[in-house]
Structure formats: structure tokens, C-alpha cells
Amino acid sequence: MQQRGFVGTTIEDVAQQLELTKAAFYYYVQNKEELLFQILSQTLNVTVERIALIERSSASPHEKLRAIIDAFVHLMADRPDFFTVYFQEKGHLDPGHLRTITRTEATIVHTIERVYREGVTKGTFQKIDPTVAAFGILGLCFWVHKWFRPQGRLGIEEVSRAFQSLAADGYLARRPAR
């Protein structure tokens, strides 16, 4: 689906890639929109579970946020093909499936907001809007699938640490007097 997009990919293409007959394909899913929904749902649900574990941990808010960033950076780097399809093709979902995906995305955002609020309450994080903080963190991580190359100059651990540092400390070497 990544090469030709959702519209350009046929059921025959998908069945052939999966080494299934069309009949076997239809045994598992009704159509390619259903397949797209299943792929998106399963990966997002794994993400929700992963960050929920982080949120429930006894770690400090600072450590939780670093772990969430690390989880997203690794997820994006480990599954670049999936995220290319996700970001480019999710608009092809039928309205019911799109609502389900949007609710799952909101769960992710709300988890990050709660961790951020916890950090504000404990005096660890700046008092900025938690939704803005959540989307900023996600935005920082989401493009990794586009540009990261495992054989590149930096490894994924270095990229993750740099993003964690950037999110936690900003880009200034030292804080100017206000």
C-alpha cells in the first residue's frame, strides 16, 4: 500500500503480497478499507498500551515523559512503512472507523497531557497548556519515520536521547535572565 497508496492498491495486490488467494483474503477482512483499519487499530492499540504502562509506573513525570518520547521515537523508526501509510492514508477510512482511530489518538494525547500536568503540579515542568505540550512532543517524534535511516550517521538511541533532551531542556545552552 505504501508504494501506490490506498487508492492505487488493489485487493489482488494485497492478497499477492500476503501470499493469499482473494478468497482467503476476504475470509479475514471485508475489503481493503477494513484491512487499513485493522492495521491502524492494532498499531495504535500497542502504542496506547505501551504509554499507559509508562504513565502507571512509579517513575517521576520527567522520567515518564522521557520514556514516552523514547517509545515514540523507536516506534517511528521501527515501523516507517506503517507510519507512512498511517499518515498518508488514514483519510480513506470510513467515518465509523475514522472515529474509532481518532478516539484512540485522543487517548494517546490525553495520556501525555496527564503526565505533563503531573509534572506541572510537582513543579518539574513549565506551566504551559498540557495539550500544546502533548502535541509538541508528538510532533517532535512523528517525523522520525520520514528521515531516520538505521545506517545513517546517528543511531536511534542517539536520536531518542537528543529528542528527550530537546523536549526537557529546550535548545538554549543556558537560560537567559527574564
N, C-alpha and C positions, 0 to 999 in steps of 0.2 A: 504494500500500500504506500510505502514511503516514496518509491521511485515515481509512480504515476498518479499518486493522490487517490483519494476516496472515489471520486467520480470516474477516473480513468481505469480503476482496477475492477476487474470482473470477478464473478463467483468462480469461474473457471481458473483464473489466475490464483485466487486464494486456495482453492482445492488442490491445484497442482503444487503450489508451494508447500502445502501441508501434507502432500502425498496422499490425498484422499480423493475418492470419486465425488462428483457433485452430490450424489445421493447420500453418501456418508457425511458430507459437509452439512447438508440440510437436516440430518439426524441431530446434529449438535446445536445448530442455530437456524433461525428462520430466514435470515438474509444478511447481507454484509453490514448493514446498519447495526443489527443485533451483535454481530461479531465485534464491530468497533466499540459498541457499548460495553461488551464483556471485557475487552482488553483494557479499556479506560477504567472501568469499575474495579477490576482486580488490582491493578497497579495503585490506584488511588487508595483503595482499602488497605493495602500493605503499608502505604505511607501513613495513613491515619493511625494504624496500629503501632507503627514504629515511633511516631512522635507522641502518642498517648503514653507509651511506656516511659519515654523521657520525661514527660510532664509529671507523671505519678512518682518519679524517682525522688529520692531524698536529697538530690543534688541542689546546689544553690541556683537561683534564677540565672545567674551568669553562666554557670556550667550547663544548665539546661539549654539555654539559647545557643551556646557553642555546639552542643551535641545536636541540636536541631539543624543548625547550619551544616554541620558535618554530614548529617544524614541526607539532607537535600543535595549537597554537592556530590556526594557519592552516588546517589540515585540518578542524578542527571548524567554523570559521567559513565555510569554502568549501563544505562539504557538510552543512549542518544537516539536510536531509531524510534523507540517508543515515543519519546518526548517530541520528536519532530512530527510524528503522526498526531500526537495528542494536541499540540498547539495549532497545527495546520488544519486538522480535520474534525475537531470536536463540534464545529458548527453544522456538520452533516447529521448530527443526532436528531432523532425525532423529539418533539417538545417534552414528552414524558421522560425520556432518557436524559435529555439535557438538564431537566430539573433535578434529577437524581444526582448527576455529576456535579451540578452547581451546589447542591446541598453538601456533598462530600468535600468539595473545595472550601465551602464556608466552614466546615468542621475543622479543617486544617488551619484556616486563618484564625478562627476563634481559639484554638489551642495555643497558637503563638501569641495572640493577644493576652490570654490569661497568664502565660509565663512572663510576658512583658509587664503586665500590671503587678504581678507578684514582685518583680524586680523594682518597680517604682515604689511600691508600698514599703519595701525593705530598704529603700534609699540607694539602691545599687544602680538603677537606670534613670536617665533623664526623664522629666515629666513631659513627654510628647504623646500625642494621640496614639494609643496602642494599635489601632487599625493601620495607621500610617507606618508605624514601626513594623508591623507584621508584613504589610505589602512591600516595604523597603527591603526587608530580609529575604522575602521570596523573590523579589525582582533581582536581587544580588545573585541569587543562586540559579535562577531559571535559565540564564543564557549559557551556562556551562555546557549543556548538550550541543550547542552550536559550535563552540570554538575549542573546547578541550580535546586534545589528542594524547592518548597514552604514551606515544613515542615522542612527545614534544619536550620542550626544554624543562618544564616543571611537572613533577608527579602530582597525582590527585591529592596526596596528603599535604603537599606544599600549598596547593591552591586552596584547600579547605582551611588550613591554618591562616593563610593570608585573608580569606573572606571573614573568618572568625575575628581576626584582629581588626580588620576594617570596620566590621559591624560594631565591635565592642569599643574600639578606641578612636575611630574616625581616621582621617588621613593626616591630621596635623601632628608634627613631631612633638610639639608641646602645646599646651593650651594657652592661648593668648589671654591677657588680663581683660576682664569685661568691664 
